[in-house]
Amino acid sequence: MFLLIMVGYSFMLVYGCMGMAMLCFFTRRFNEQKSKVNESKIILKTLKRQKFKDGEFGDGITPDNECIICMGPYDANDIVTSLGCNKTHFYHTPCIEEWIKKGNN
């Protein structure tokens, strides 16, 4: 009888430790995702948006000028966004904002 009680307590201790480890893991993961959302909001506030104008961006509207995210060409009145790391790369504003919100930055 004593042996059964000891085995039962041992299993309860193991399952309790596993439950605590899982709780810590999911809490940490939730906090990391929350942090990414806050970082995304900060990045989105600092983006420079401007109207795409023919001739102002190198060769203007050509088949080579396309958003690398959606692979769509720029139109004359599109709002484009450049990133702080490289001012010569432009993206459709909705494309880059979605990219950043997903945490792909």
For each residue, the residues with C-beta under 8 A, 3 or more apart:
1: 4 5
2: 5 6
3: 6 7
4: 1 7 8
5: 1 2 8 9
6: 2 3 9 10
7: 3 4 10 11
8: 4 5 11 12
9: 5 6 12 13
10: 6 7 13 14
11: 7 8 14 15
12: 8 9 15 16
13: 9 10 16 17
14: 10 11 17 18
15: 11 12 18 19
16: 12 13 19 20
17: 13 14 20 21
18: 14 15 21 22
19: 15 16 22 23
20: 16 17 23 24
21: 17 18 24 25
22: 18 19 25 26
23: 19 20 26 27
24: 20 21 27 28
25: 21 22 28 29
26: 22 23 29 30
27: 23 24 30 31
28: 24 25 31 32
29: 25 26 32 33
30: 26 27 33 34
31: 27 28 34 35
32: 28 29 35 36
33: 29 30 36 37
34: 30 31 37 38
35: 31 32 38 39
36: 32 33 39 40 103
37: 33 34 40 41
38: 34 35 41 42
39: 35 36 42 43 105
40: 36 37 43 44 100 101 103 105
41: 37 38 44 45
42: 38 39 45 46
43: 39 40 46 47 100 105
44: 40 41 47 97 100 101
45: 41 42
46: 42 43 84
47: 43 44 81 82 83 93 96 97
48: 81 82 84
49: 79 80 81 93
50: 79 80 81 82
51: 77 78 79 80
52: 56 57 61 74 75 76 77 78 79 80 90
53: 56 57 76
54: 60 61 76
55: 60
56: 52 53 60
57: 52 53 60 65 74 80 90
58: 65 88
59: 62 64 65
60: 54 55 56 57 65
61: 52 54 65 73 74 75 76
62: 59 65
63: 66 73
64: 59
65: 57 58 59 60 61 62 73 74
66: 63 71 72 73 74
67: 70 71 72 73 74 90 91 92 95
68: 71 89 91
69: 91 92 95 96 99
70: 67 92 95
71: 66 67 68
72: 66 67 92
73: 61 63 65 66 67
74: 52 57 61 65 66 67 78 80 90 92
75: 52 61 78
76: 52 53 54 61
77: 51 52
78: 51 52 74 75 92 93
79: 49 50 51 52 92 93
80: 49 50 51 52 57 74 90 91 92 93
81: 47 48 49 50 90 91 92 93 96 97
82: 47 48 50 86 87 88 89 90 91
83: 47 86 89 91 96
84: 46 48 87
85:
86: 82 83 89
87: 82 84
88: 58 82
89: 68 82 83 86
90: 52 57 67 74 80 81 82
91: 67 68 69 80 81 82 83 95 96 99
92: 67 69 70 72 74 78 79 80 81 95 96
93: 47 49 78 79 80 81 96 97
94: 97 98
95: 67 69 70 91 92 98 99
96: 47 69 81 83 91 92 93 99 100
97: 44 47 81 93 94 100 101
98: 94 95 101 102
99: 69 91 95 96 102 104 105
100: 40 43 44 96 97 103 104 105
101: 40 44 97 98
102: 98 99
103: 36 40 100
104: 99 100
105: 39 40 43 99 100
